[in-house]
Amino acid sequence: MGKGKRYWLLKTEPSEWSWSDQEANGGVSKWDGVKNKQAQKNLRSMTLGDLCFFYHSGAKSRCVVGVVEVAREWYADDDGEGAVDVKAVGEMRRFVDLKEMKGEKGIKDFVLFRQPRLSVVPVEVDVWQKICELGDGFSGNGKEEDRESSSDES
């Protein structure tokens, strides 16, 4: 069985690293500091081109805010720990709140709900599609609105 594109969710506290930080950083950043062994295993499993939901965690904000793409696979960083590099693809057109996701019948078995403390979780294709639908997609995903806005700028 060949490896196709896979989908993930990366959790971050907005006070530590927010979507705004990701975009302001030229869109590319090192995703590191993952201590949990299962989360590290998930990071190691990522391949170039995999897409990840960028998820704000914490008490004030628990929602999917954007999408990043794996730009560099697992490597040992300067601290002797591992990391992957991710590149911003686009912001969700509408943020998708955790409560909203939990209310969806089709995604009741989402790993995020079963292992809420895990910072890197796999996302099944059907769950990815449902969350994208709930968020009206994300900028940069080729929907008509993106093409219209880019043609307006020319």
Disulfide bonds with the S-S distance in Angstrom:
none
